[in-house]
Amino acid sequence: MYWRECQRRLDGMFKDRSARGPIVHATSDMHAGVGDQTARIWQDGALVFAQEGRPGSGPISMALQRLGVTGARIG
């Protein structure tokens, strides 16, 4: 119950603040190599992307790619 209320409040804050630019909220819950990821994007006051899945399916990477984030090689 507590986490649902936290998420509801965060959703409201992200919705309001996304009027100034896109916001990504990403979570990763992992233990011993097993877990879940979620990623959501708010833009112009609306939720425009929401994905849940295993790390291999890449919800966080998918959200960052939607915003134009690219990787770079180090070294």
C-alpha positions as CSV (number, residue, x, y, z in Angstrom):
1,M,0.0,0.0,0.0
2,Y,2.8,2.4,0.9
3,W,4.6,1.9,-2.4
4,R,1.4,2.6,-4.4
5,E,0.9,5.9,-2.6
6,C,4.5,6.8,-3.3
7,Q,4.1,6.0,-7.0
8,R,0.9,8.0,-7.2
9,R,2.6,11.0,-5.7
10,L,5.6,10.7,-7.9
11,D,3.4,10.3,-11.0
12,G,1.7,13.6,-10.1
13,M,5.0,15.4,-9.7
14,F,6.5,14.0,-12.9
15,K,3.3,14.9,-14.8
16,D,3.5,18.5,-13.6
17,R,7.3,19.0,-14.1
18,S,7.3,17.3,-17.5
19,A,5.8,20.5,-19.0
20,R,9.4,21.9,-18.8
21,G,11.0,18.8,-20.5
22,P,10.8,15.1,-20.6
23,I,11.3,13.1,-17.4
24,V,12.4,9.4,-17.2
25,H,11.6,7.4,-14.1
26,A,13.5,4.1,-14.2
27,T,13.8,1.4,-11.5
28,S,15.8,-1.8,-11.3
29,D,15.1,-4.4,-8.7
30,M,17.8,-7.0,-8.8
31,H,19.2,-9.7,-6.6
32,A,21.7,-12.4,-7.6
33,G,21.2,-11.6,-11.3
34,V,17.4,-12.0,-11.2
35,G,14.9,-9.1,-11.2
36,D,12.8,-6.6,-13.0
37,Q,13.1,-3.2,-14.6
38,T,10.6,-0.5,-15.2
39,A,10.9,2.7,-17.2
40,R,8.4,5.5,-17.8
41,I,8.6,8.8,-19.7
42,W,6.4,11.8,-19.1
43,Q,6.4,14.6,-21.6
44,D,4.2,17.7,-21.8
45,G,2.2,16.5,-18.9
46,A,1.4,13.0,-20.3
47,L,2.8,9.5,-19.8
48,V,4.1,8.7,-23.2
49,F,6.1,5.5,-22.5
50,A,5.7,2.8,-19.9
51,Q,7.6,-0.6,-20.1
52,E,8.2,-3.4,-17.6
53,G,10.4,-6.4,-18.1
54,R,13.5,-8.3,-17.4
55,P,16.9,-6.5,-17.7
56,G,17.6,-8.4,-20.9
57,S,14.5,-6.9,-22.5
58,G,15.9,-3.4,-21.8
59,P,13.0,-1.2,-20.5
60,I,15.5,1.4,-19.2
61,S,17.6,1.3,-22.4
62,M,14.4,1.7,-24.5
63,A,13.3,4.7,-22.6
64,L,16.7,6.4,-22.9
65,Q,16.9,5.7,-26.6
66,R,13.5,7.3,-27.0
67,L,15.0,10.5,-25.6
68,G,18.0,10.3,-28.0
69,V,20.6,9.1,-25.5
70,T,23.4,7.3,-27.2
71,G,26.3,5.3,-25.7
72,A,29.9,5.9,-26.2
73,R,32.9,3.5,-25.9
74,I,35.3,4.3,-23.1
75,G,39.0,3.8,-23.8
